[in-house]
Amino acid sequence: MVKFSLAAALLMLFIATGCFDPEKIIITNGLENKNIEHIYVSRGSEDEWGINSLPEWNPLLPGESHEVTITPDTYDVQVVDEDGNTYTIWDREVREDDLLWEVIPTDVD
C-alpha cells in the first residue's frame, strides 16, 4: 500500500509540473520564393545545434509549416534556406504555449 501511495504521489507531481505536456515549435516558411532546407532546434544551454529536423529530400516550401515536439525549456532555433542564409531565434522560453514562428525575409541573420 505504501508503494502504491508513493507511486500515485509521484504521478500527481509529474502531472502538476507539466512533465506529460509536450510543447511544439511550429515553423512556417514565409520566405516568399525560397525553400527552407534545414531546421535545427537545441536547448539554450547546448553549445551545438541538434540534428536537422527536416529530411533533406523534403524541404519546407513557401507557405508550409513544420512542427517539432519538445519538452518545456529554453530553446534556440535556426533555419537555413536553399541559398544557405540562416534565420535564428536565441534563448526562447517555451513553457505553456507553443512557439509559432513564421520565418520572413527580414529575419535573416
Buried (B, 14 or more C-beta within 10 A) or exposed (E): EEEEEEEEEEEEEEEEEEEEEEBBBBBBBBBEEBBBBBBBBBEEEEEEBBEEBBEEEEBBEEEEEBEBEBEBEEBBBBBBBEEEBEBBBEEBEBEEEBBEBEBEEEBEE
